Amino acid sequence: MTVIAADIDSGGAAPGTVAARRGLVTRLALAAVALTIAASGIVFTEPAPVDALTVGLIVLLPTIGLVAFNPGILAFGALWLVAGAGAILAASFSLDLRATATHVAVTLYLYAACLIFAAFVARSPRAHTQLILKAWTFAAFLACGAAVLGYFGLIPGGYEVFTHNDRASGTFKDPNVFGPFLVVPLLYVLNSALERSLGKMLLPLAGAAFLALGVFLSFSRGAWINLVVALAIYGYLLLVTTRQARVRLKFIGLLAAGGILAAGGVIAALSSDQVADLLSQRASFEQSYDTGTEGRFGGQEKAVGLIVEHPLGIGAKEFSARHHPEEVHNVYLTLLLSAGWLGGGIYLILVALTLMLGFRFTLKATDTRMLFLVVFAGFAATAFEGVIIDSDHWRHFYLMMAIIWGVMTASPAPQRAPVIERRVPRLLRPLPRAHLPALDARTSSDRRHARLDLSR
């Protein structure tokens, strides 16, 4: 992690000076950020190690001035503050205050982390975004490596530790979170491949294929949808915004080759009866826990009725405890239940604003556009997946939103004012040097004639 931070920091002050000490503190803080993001891929229990590290960053980064609280970031934080107030107000109606208070505390912590990370990115958009994405990619490869080793039983006891219900979960406790966590790093590695020459694309493409395998082995319908939607959005925006024909051709070629390889991989996987049965089961939306009054969709109908009847909300965790056997499996309905119309409505507004403003920002020619496309595509896909899953406590969802707002609201780099050339009237323009000797000759000749006239 210190290597990643050293690549980002460009301080070169002399040793022993105040600037050198500040540079050291900055490098250590950047290393702490990289370590925190890298640890976000290890979530066996709640709270996870990343939570303690993130709380430390919430205090550290503003203290040392490694954040930029511009008007856009302050407005972003104000909206989160109102959403948090809605969650606290709704908690007062809960019958199990202990469970509700714990859930609300985690919610407020995630809102605060989202604000601080957004201000951190706004401080140095390109450098800090690269730092986060590199550390996130490291975490993704670590989690995916554990998932593959465990799923195929390549290490003793790995299957029991790194799988859940015959589905790869890696270093996560839930396959439904593990799969979507890999999407943005996959896009980042793919984007790196597209920016390289043909001879240097093999390694990042192999990395992208490895992460895609992890998404597949999670057997999460939401993760599959997330990956497909993210690739579609990223590809569309790439083709629309890039001016390089070779990048378009490479992406189209990779898309065709990837589709063929994916189809071949699925066909090969279907040769295993265990994988075929699990795949057919997970690919269907008409399972026992989906249909019926006590199923997923029946629960969402109950949730809509409760939302209409309780505009202030019923409190977090109350729905699954007293109204339905399981959670709503729709993050927008969940927030309207647990935070009322106020908190849930602000959440909806923030997601909609992020999508609309983010899409408009992707059309601007900036030095962060390619990185922004990666994060925006992942965020849009996760927001879409929220229709079928509760993602209100997904750490990487708030991290994506923080990057988007940090980049969008950052002050543009100072640019030198262009030199304006004013047209000078023809009669006032200086004559070219080629005409100066002739002019001097005429002038001296005229002076001689004038002297002759005076002498007469």
C-alpha positions as CSV (number, residue, x, y, z in Angstrom):
1,M,0.0,0.0,0.0
2,T,2.9,2.4,0.7
3,V,4.1,1.7,-2.9
4,I,0.7,2.9,-4.3
5,A,0.8,5.9,-2.0
6,A,4.3,6.8,-3.1
7,D,3.3,6.7,-6.7
8,I,0.5,9.2,-6.0
9,D,2.5,11.6,-3.9
10,S,5.0,13.8,-5.8
11,G,6.5,15.7,-2.9
12,G,10.2,16.5,-3.2
13,A,11.0,18.8,-0.4
14,A,14.4,18.9,1.2
15,P,14.7,16.6,4.3
16,G,14.3,18.3,7.7
17,T,12.1,21.1,6.4
18,V,8.4,21.7,7.3
19,A,7.4,20.9,3.8
20,A,9.3,17.5,4.0
21,R,7.5,16.7,7.3
22,R,4.2,17.6,5.7
23,G,5.0,15.4,2.7
24,L,5.8,12.5,5.0
25,V,2.4,12.9,6.8
26,T,0.7,13.1,3.4
27,R,2.3,9.9,2.2
28,L,1.4,8.1,5.4
29,A,-2.2,9.3,5.1
30,L,-2.4,8.1,1.5
31,A,-1.0,4.8,2.5
32,A,-3.7,4.6,5.2
33,V,-6.3,5.3,2.5
34,A,-4.9,2.6,0.3
35,L,-4.8,0.1,3.2
36,T,-8.4,0.9,4.1
37,I,-9.7,0.3,0.5
38,A,-7.6,-2.8,0.2
39,A,-9.1,-4.2,3.5
40,S,-12.6,-3.5,2.2
41,G,-12.5,-6.9,0.4
42,I,-12.3,-8.8,3.7
43,V,-15.7,-8.9,5.3
44,F,-16.2,-12.2,7.1
45,T,-18.0,-10.5,10.0
46,E,-19.7,-7.3,10.9
47,P,-18.1,-5.0,11.8
48,A,-15.2,-5.7,9.6
49,P,-11.6,-4.4,9.9
50,V,-12.3,-1.9,7.1
51,D,-14.8,-0.2,9.4
52,A,-12.3,0.6,12.1
53,L,-9.9,1.9,9.5
54,T,-12.6,4.1,7.8
55,V,-13.5,5.6,11.2
56,G,-9.9,6.6,11.6
57,L,-9.8,8.2,8.1
58,I,-13.0,10.2,8.9
59,V,-11.0,11.9,11.7
60,L,-7.5,11.9,10.0
61,L,-8.2,13.3,6.6
62,P,-9.9,16.5,7.6
63,T,-7.4,17.0,10.4
64,I,-4.4,17.1,8.1
65,G,-6.2,19.0,5.4
66,L,-6.3,16.2,2.8
67,V,-9.9,17.1,1.8
68,A,-11.6,19.9,-0.1
69,F,-15.0,21.0,1.2
70,N,-16.2,23.0,-1.8
71,P,-19.9,24.2,-2.1
72,G,-20.9,21.0,-4.1
73,I,-19.4,18.7,-1.4
74,L,-21.1,20.7,1.4
75,A,-24.5,20.4,-0.4
76,F,-23.8,16.7,-0.8
77,G,-23.1,16.4,2.9
78,A,-26.2,18.4,3.8
79,L,-28.4,16.0,1.9
80,W,-26.9,13.1,3.7
81,L,-27.4,14.9,7.0
82,V,-31.2,15.2,6.3
83,A,-31.3,11.6,5.3
84,G,-29.7,10.6,8.5
85,A,-32.2,12.7,10.5
86,G,-35.0,10.8,8.7
87,A,-33.5,7.5,9.8
88,I,-33.2,8.7,13.4
89,L,-36.8,10.0,13.4
90,A,-38.1,6.7,12.0
91,A,-36.1,4.7,14.6
92,S,-38.3,6.2,17.4
93,F,-41.2,4.0,16.1
94,S,-39.3,0.8,16.3
95,L,-40.3,-1.9,18.8
96,D,-36.7,-3.3,19.0
97,L,-34.6,-0.2,19.6
98,R,-31.4,-2.1,20.1
99,A,-31.4,-3.7,16.6
100,T,-32.7,-0.5,15.0
101,A,-30.1,1.7,16.7
102,T,-27.3,-0.5,15.6
103,H,-28.5,-0.4,12.0
104,V,-29.0,3.4,12.1
105,A,-25.5,3.9,13.6
106,V,-24.0,1.9,10.7
107,T,-26.0,4.0,8.2
108,L,-24.8,7.3,9.7
109,Y,-21.2,6.0,9.6
110,L,-21.6,5.2,5.9
111,Y,-23.0,8.6,5.2
112,A,-20.1,10.3,7.0
113,A,-17.6,8.1,5.2
114,C,-19.2,8.9,1.8
115,L,-18.8,12.6,2.5
116,I,-15.2,12.4,3.6
117,F,-14.2,10.2,0.7
118,A,-15.9,12.7,-1.7
119,A,-14.0,15.6,-0.2
120,F,-10.8,13.5,-0.4
121,V,-11.3,12.9,-4.1
122,A,-12.1,16.6,-4.7
123,R,-8.8,17.5,-3.2
124,S,-6.9,15.8,-6.1
125,P,-9.4,14.1,-8.4
126,R,-7.2,12.2,-10.8
127,A,-4.4,11.1,-8.3
128,H,-6.8,10.2,-5.5
129,T,-9.2,8.3,-7.8
130,Q,-6.3,6.3,-9.1
131,L,-5.2,5.5,-5.6
132,I,-8.6,4.2,-4.7
133,L,-9.1,2.2,-7.8
134,K,-5.7,0.6,-7.6
135,A,-6.3,-0.4,-3.9
136,W,-9.8,-1.6,-4.8
137,T,-8.4,-3.8,-7.6
138,F,-5.9,-5.3,-5.2
139,A,-8.7,-6.2,-2.9
140,A,-10.8,-7.6,-5.7
141,F,-8.0,-9.9,-6.9
142,L,-7.4,-11.1,-3.3
143,A,-11.1,-11.9,-2.8
144,C,-11.5,-13.5,-6.2
145,G,-8.4,-15.6,-5.7
146,A,-9.7,-16.9,-2.4
147,A,-13.1,-17.6,-4.1
148,V,-11.6,-19.6,-7.0
149,L,-9.2,-21.6,-4.7
150,G,-12.0,-22.4,-2.3
151,Y,-14.7,-23.2,-4.9
152,F,-12.5,-25.7,-6.7
153,G,-11.1,-27.1,-3.5
154,L,-7.5,-26.2,-4.4
155,I,-6.5,-25.6,-0.7
156,P,-7.5,-27.7,2.3
157,G,-10.6,-26.4,4.0
158,G,-11.0,-23.7,1.4
159,Y,-14.4,-24.8,0.2
160,E,-15.9,-24.4,3.7
161,V,-14.3,-21.0,4.3
162,F,-14.6,-19.3,0.9
163,T,-18.0,-20.6,-0.3
164,H,-21.6,-20.2,1.0
165,N,-24.4,-22.5,0.0
166,D,-22.3,-24.0,-2.9
167,R,-21.6,-20.4,-4.2
168,A,-18.3,-18.7,-4.2
169,S,-18.1,-15.9,-1.7
170,G,-14.3,-15.4,-1.3
171,T,-13.4,-13.2,1.6
172,F,-17.0,-12.0,1.9
173,K,-19.7,-13.6,4.0
174,D,-22.3,-13.0,1.3
175,P,-21.9,-14.1,-2.4
176,N,-24.5,-11.4,-3.3
177,V,-22.0,-8.7,-2.2
178,F,-18.9,-10.5,-3.3
179,G,-20.0,-10.6,-7.0
180,P,-20.9,-6.9,-7.4
181,F,-17.7,-5.9,-5.5
182,L,-15.6,-7.2,-8.5
183,V,-17.4,-5.2,-11.2
184,V,-15.6,-1.8,-10.9
185,P,-12.1,-3.4,-10.7
186,L,-13.0,-5.5,-13.7
187,L,-13.9,-2.4,-15.7
188,Y,-10.8,-0.7,-14.4
189,V,-8.6,-3.5,-15.6
190,L,-10.4,-3.6,-18.9
191,N,-10.0,0.1,-19.3
192,S,-6.3,-0.3,-18.7
193,A,-6.1,-2.9,-21.5
194,L,-7.8,-0.6,-23.9
195,E,-5.3,2.2,-23.2
196,R,-2.4,-0.1,-24.0
197,S,-0.9,-1.3,-27.3
198,L,-2.0,-4.7,-28.7
199,G,1.1,-6.4,-27.4
200,K,0.6,-5.3,-23.8
201,M,-3.1,-6.0,-23.5
202,L,-2.8,-9.7,-22.6
203,L,-2.0,-9.4,-18.9
204,P,-4.9,-7.0,-18.0
205,L,-7.3,-9.0,-20.2
206,A,-6.4,-12.1,-18.3
207,G,-7.0,-10.2,-15.1
208,A,-10.4,-9.1,-16.3
209,A,-11.3,-12.7,-17.3
210,F,-10.3,-13.9,-13.9
211,L,-12.6,-11.4,-12.2
212,A,-15.4,-12.3,-14.5
213,L,-15.0,-15.9,-13.4
214,G,-15.4,-14.8,-9.8
215,V,-18.6,-13.0,-10.7
216,F,-19.9,-16.1,-12.4
217,L,-19.0,-18.4,-9.6
218,S,-20.9,-16.2,-7.1
219,F,-24.1,-17.5,-8.8
220,S,-25.7,-14.2,-7.9
221,R,-28.3,-13.1,-10.3
222,G,-27.9,-9.5,-9.1
223,A,-24.1,-9.7,-9.7
224,W,-24.7,-11.1,-13.2
225,I,-27.1,-8.3,-14.0
226,N,-24.7,-5.7,-12.5
227,L,-21.8,-6.9,-14.7
228,V,-23.9,-6.9,-17.9
229,V,-25.4,-3.5,-17.3
230,A,-22.1,-2.0,-16.2
231,L,-20.3,-3.3,-19.4
232,A,-23.2,-2.0,-21.5
233,I,-23.0,1.5,-20.0
234,Y,-19.3,1.6,-20.1
235,G,-19.1,0.5,-23.7
236,Y,-21.8,2.9,-24.8
237,L,-20.1,5.9,-23.1
238,L,-16.7,4.8,-24.4
239,L,-17.9,4.6,-28.0
240,V,-19.7,8.0,-27.7
241,T,-16.9,10.0,-26.0
242,T,-13.7,8.6,-27.4
243,R,-12.2,10.2,-30.4
244,Q,-9.7,7.4,-31.1
245,A,-10.9,4.9,-33.7
246,R,-8.5,2.3,-32.6
247,V,-10.0,2.3,-29.1
248,R,-13.4,1.8,-30.6
249,L,-12.2,-1.1,-32.7
250,K,-10.4,-2.7,-29.8
251,F,-13.4,-2.5,-27.6
252,I,-15.7,-4.0,-30.3
253,G,-13.2,-6.8,-30.9
254,L,-12.9,-7.5,-27.2
255,L,-16.7,-7.5,-26.8
256,A,-17.0,-10.1,-29.6
257,A,-14.2,-12.2,-28.3
258,G,-15.5,-11.9,-24.7
259,G,-18.9,-13.0,-25.7
260,I,-17.6,-16.1,-27.5
261,L,-15.4,-17.0,-24.5
262,A,-18.2,-16.4,-22.0
263,A,-20.5,-18.7,-24.1
264,G,-17.8,-21.3,-24.2
265,G,-17.3,-21.1,-20.5
266,V,-20.9,-21.5,-19.7
267,I,-21.2,-24.5,-22.0
268,A,-18.2,-26.1,-20.3
269,A,-19.6,-25.3,-16.9
270,L,-22.9,-27.0,-17.8
271,S,-21.0,-30.3,-18.3
272,S,-20.9,-30.5,-14.5
273,D,-24.3,-31.6,-13.1
274,Q,-23.8,-29.7,-9.9
275,V,-23.0,-26.5,-11.7
276,A,-25.8,-27.0,-14.2
277,D,-28.4,-27.5,-11.5
278,L,-27.2,-24.5,-9.5
279,L,-27.1,-22.4,-12.6
280,S,-30.6,-23.3,-13.7
281,Q,-31.9,-22.6,-10.2
282,R,-30.2,-19.2,-9.9
283,A,-31.2,-18.1,-13.4
284,S,-34.9,-18.5,-12.6
285,F,-37.0,-15.7,-11.0
286,E,-39.8,-18.1,-10.2
287,Q,-38.4,-19.8,-7.2
288,S,-40.3,-20.6,-4.0
289,Y,-38.8,-17.6,-2.2
290,D,-39.7,-15.2,-5.0
291,T,-43.4,-16.0,-5.5
292,G,-46.4,-16.1,-3.2
293,T,-47.5,-13.8,-0.5
294,E,-44.6,-14.8,1.7
295,G,-42.1,-14.6,-1.1
296,R,-39.9,-11.7,-2.3
297,F,-42.5,-10.0,-4.5
298,G,-45.3,-10.5,-1.9
299,G,-43.0,-8.8,0.6
300,Q,-42.5,-5.9,-1.7
301,E,-46.3,-5.4,-2.0
302,K,-46.5,-5.4,1.8
303,A,-43.7,-2.8,1.9
304,V,-45.6,-0.5,-0.4
305,G,-48.7,-0.6,1.8
306,L,-46.6,0.1,4.9
307,I,-44.9,3.0,3.2
308,V,-48.2,4.6,2.4
309,E,-49.5,4.1,5.9
310,H,-46.4,5.3,7.7
311,P,-44.9,8.4,6.1
312,L,-42.4,8.8,9.0
313,G,-41.2,5.2,8.6
314,I,-41.4,2.2,10.9
315,G,-37.7,1.9,11.8
316,A,-34.8,-0.1,10.5
317,K,-35.1,-4.0,10.7
318,E,-38.7,-3.8,11.7
319,F,-40.1,-5.1,8.4
320,S,-38.3,-8.5,8.6
321,A,-38.9,-8.8,12.3
322,R,-42.7,-8.1,12.4
323,H,-44.2,-8.0,8.9
324,H,-42.4,-10.5,6.6
325,P,-40.1,-13.5,6.9
326,E,-37.3,-11.7,5.1
327,E,-36.1,-8.3,4.0
328,V,-37.7,-6.3,1.2
329,H,-35.0,-6.9,-1.4
330,N,-35.4,-3.5,-2.8
331,V,-33.2,-0.8,-1.4
332,Y,-35.5,2.1,-2.3
333,L,-38.5,0.5,-0.6
334,T,-36.2,-0.4,2.3
335,L,-35.1,3.2,2.8
336,L,-38.6,4.5,2.6
337,L,-39.5,2.1,5.4
338,S,-36.5,2.5,7.6
339,A,-36.1,6.3,7.2
340,G,-39.6,7.5,6.1
341,W,-40.5,9.6,3.2
342,L,-37.9,12.2,4.3
343,G,-34.8,9.9,4.6
344,G,-35.9,7.5,1.8
345,G,-36.8,10.4,-0.5
346,I,-33.4,12.1,0.0
347,Y,-31.7,8.8,-0.8
348,L,-33.7,8.5,-4.0
349,I,-32.9,12.2,-4.9
350,L,-29.2,11.6,-4.3
351,V,-29.1,8.5,-6.5
352,A,-31.0,10.3,-9.2
353,L,-28.8,13.4,-9.0
354,T,-25.7,11.2,-9.2
355,L,-26.9,9.5,-12.3
356,M,-28.1,12.6,-14.1
357,L,-25.1,14.9,-13.2
358,G,-22.7,12.0,-13.6
359,F,-24.0,11.3,-17.1
360,R,-23.6,14.9,-18.1
361,F,-20.1,15.0,-16.7
362,T,-19.1,12.0,-18.8
363,L,-19.6,14.1,-21.9
364,K,-17.0,16.6,-20.8
365,A,-13.4,16.3,-22.0
366,T,-11.4,16.1,-18.8
367,D,-8.2,14.3,-17.8
368,T,-10.3,12.1,-15.4
369,R,-13.0,11.1,-18.0
370,M,-11.8,7.5,-18.5
371,L,-11.5,6.8,-14.8
372,F,-14.9,8.5,-14.3
373,L,-16.5,6.3,-16.9
374,V,-15.4,3.2,-15.0
375,V,-16.9,4.4,-11.7
376,F,-20.0,5.8,-13.2
377,A,-20.8,2.6,-15.1
378,G,-20.4,0.6,-11.9
379,F,-22.5,3.0,-9.9
380,A,-25.3,3.0,-12.4
381,A,-25.4,-0.8,-12.6
382,T,-25.4,-1.0,-8.8
383,A,-28.2,1.5,-8.5
384,F,-30.2,-0.6,-11.0
385,E,-29.4,-3.7,-9.1
386,G,-30.9,-2.0,-6.0
387,V,-34.3,-2.7,-7.4
388,I,-33.9,-6.4,-6.5
389,I,-31.6,-6.3,-3.5
390,D,-31.0,-4.3,-0.3
391,S,-27.7,-2.5,-0.9
392,D,-28.1,0.3,1.6
393,H,-25.1,-1.0,3.6
394,W,-22.8,-1.8,0.7
395,R,-19.6,0.1,1.4
396,H,-18.4,0.1,-2.2
397,F,-21.7,1.7,-3.3
398,Y,-21.0,4.8,-1.1
399,L,-17.4,4.7,-2.3
400,M,-18.5,4.9,-5.9
401,M,-20.9,7.8,-5.1
402,A,-18.1,9.6,-3.3
403,I,-15.7,9.3,-6.2
404,I,-18.4,10.6,-8.6
405,W,-19.2,13.7,-6.5
406,G,-15.6,14.3,-5.7
407,V,-14.6,14.4,-9.3
408,M,-17.6,16.4,-10.4
409,T,-17.3,19.1,-7.8
410,A,-13.5,19.5,-7.8
411,S,-12.2,22.9,-8.9
412,P,-10.8,22.7,-12.4
413,A,-7.0,22.9,-12.8
414,P,-5.8,26.4,-13.3
415,Q,-5.1,27.1,-17.0
416,R,-3.0,29.8,-18.6
417,A,-5.1,32.5,-20.3
418,P,-4.9,32.2,-24.0
419,V,-3.0,34.9,-25.9
420,I,-5.5,36.9,-28.0
421,E,-4.0,38.2,-31.2
422,R,-5.6,41.5,-32.2
423,R,-5.7,42.4,-35.9
424,V,-3.8,45.6,-36.6
425,P,-5.0,47.9,-39.3
426,R,-3.1,47.5,-42.6
427,L,-1.6,51.0,-42.5
428,L,-0.3,50.5,-39.0
429,R,1.3,47.1,-39.5
430,P,5.1,47.0,-39.4
431,L,6.6,46.4,-42.8
432,P,8.5,43.2,-43.4
433,R,12.2,43.3,-43.1
434,A,12.6,42.7,-46.8
435,H,11.1,46.1,-47.5
436,L,13.1,48.1,-45.0
437,P,16.3,48.6,-47.1
438,A,14.3,49.8,-50.0
439,L,12.4,52.2,-47.8
440,D,15.6,53.5,-46.3
441,A,17.0,54.0,-49.8
442,R,14.0,56.0,-50.9
443,T,14.1,58.1,-47.8
444,S,17.8,59.0,-48.3
445,S,17.2,59.8,-52.0
446,D,14.3,62.1,-51.1
447,R,16.5,63.9,-48.6
448,R,19.2,64.5,-51.2
449,H,16.6,66.0,-53.6
450,A,15.3,68.2,-50.9
451,R,18.7,69.6,-50.2
452,L,19.3,70.3,-53.9
453,D,16.0,72.2,-54.1
454,L,16.9,74.3,-51.1
455,S,20.3,75.2,-52.5
456,R,18.7,76.6,-55.6
